[in-house]
Amino acid sequence: MSTLDRAAAATPQALAAPTTVATSPRATATTPPLGLSPRLYNHDLAPTQRAGRTWRTYSIFTLWANDVHSLGNYAFAIGLFALGLGGWQILLALVLGGALLFGLLTLSGFMGEKTGVPFPVMSRIAFGIRGAQIPALVRGSVAVAWFGIQTFLASVVLRILVVALVPAAAGLDRNSVLGLSTLGWITFLALWGVQLLIVSYGMEMIRRYEAFAGPVILVTMAALAVWMFLQADGTIAWSTPDTKHGADMWLAVVGGAAMWVAIYGTFVLNFCDFTRGAVSRRSIVRGNFLGIPLNMAVFGAIVVVLSGAQFAIDGTIIESPSDVVRAIPSTPLLVLACLALLVLTVAVNLMANFVAPIYALTNLFPRRLNFRRAGLLSGALGLVILPWNLYGSPAVITYFLGGLGALLGPLFGIIMADYWLLRRARVHVPDLYREDPDGSYHYARGFNRRAVLALVPTALVALFLAFVPAFAVVSAFSWFLGAGLGAVLYLLVAARRQTFHDADGEHLAVPSTH
């Protein structure tokens, strides 16, 4: 028992619930309970109370209903068709990847449900109260860049829609200001502002938006598949002349499943940002099952119909559902389809690329930033980097974002090994907010050097696998190799002669409404 634990036991009122002073309907200032550091604790980093949590099965399912059906995922899955996998092989790869993801995301989600803390605070368990900045900033940096890029890609769809409805607007699309036309700036800022507005109302508004967008996306994509099926006179091509066979086919199927998991390498890290509001483990399991393997089977069926029908029609392979939308002959239906794609892109961006940097920045400056202010700052960063220029630079996408992405596997392996295998899910939540040298997560000046020691070599291995051509044959499995090596090396160097205490943070918790 640490010094502060003994003090709390002597004076129970010392760890009374945090005092919250409302400054506006969407911003609060929280005074930490006695013994907790204001450099580690604020209203948004605090654990959530169990009473009043709102993320149930449907909320978690709609996260995946939106994210699985993103345009980027369709491009990836259709690309498997182009690379020589037939219809049933694509379905098998996606279902296999979905089964793996179901297990990984459920383990990650349970951590958030138990502790009620966001990812940067969760990272303090393995990396220390200061070392947690490493995984938080890596995850947040990747997300900020992709937030800007995805907003730009959505603005391109909106530009096409605007010109289709108002042809005269094409005149605003011919100049260039910092690499973007006037119409491009208008559409980008419009979508950028909508997302900032949603985020300014906190996680509850994000949950509601995802719940609204999920059915819209499923209905739209299913309708596109039915329309393409009818255009192809009720037939689809299940394979192409280049379809693989034998060992090459099975290697491509397993590789496709592994790459499918790697796409979600960001989300398996910070899924606790959402499940900290989950009402129970059961809601996580059910939401994940409906949203991952089952929903991915539906996604795979839509991919097979879209790509197979197009190939049956003219022998070509589409690159994205956007190609199908452009071919819709009815202007009203074209408008509805474009709007649905915009709703989808905003939903994916909010969950995958906005929440993570908000918590990372809040963790970096807890005394100055809350959820709303960090959201505005994240949005500003996503704007000032001029993401359309980043998207147009293969070097930035490959080496900067690809390099950061390669680190996600080792980070996941270390955090999971520490939580599930070393500690057996025993967490002293109050110590996550203490700078007491006797605290469970103080380590050496706030850094767990053993976790950092495990990260450095495994990160180098992950980077080599990602970028060195000689390792191209195993590049599809780089996330798994990085995660596995990170876990094994961490368990080898971790201090095993420790006693781990389990203590919840309910007396430190805040309502799950921020």
Secondary structure, DSSP 4 states (H G I P E B T S, - for coil): --HHHHHHHH-GGGGPPPEEEEEETTEEEEEPPTTS-TTT--TTTSPBPSTT--B-HHHHHHHHHHHHT-HHHHHHHHHHHHTT--HHHHHHHHHHHHHHHHHHHHHHHHHHHHH---HHHHHHHHH-TTTTHHHHHHHHHHHHHHHHHHHHHHHHHHHHHHHHH-GGGGGGGS--BTTB-HHHHHHHHHHHHHHHHHHHT-HHHHHHHHHHHHHHHHHHHHHHHHHHHHHTTT---S--TT---HHHHHHHHHHHHHHHHHHTTTHHHHTHHHHTTBS-HHHHHHHHHIIIIIHHHHHHHHHHHHHHHHHHHHS---SSHHHHHHT---HHHHHHHHHHHHHHHHHHHIIIIIHHHHHHHHHHSTTT--HHHHHHHHHHHHHHT-HHHHHT-HHIIIIIIHHHHHTHHHHHHHHHIIIIIISTT--BGGGGG---TTSTT-TBTTB-HHHHHHHHHHHHHHHHHHH-GGGGGGGGGHHHHHHHHHHHHHHHHS--S-----B--GGG-B-TT-
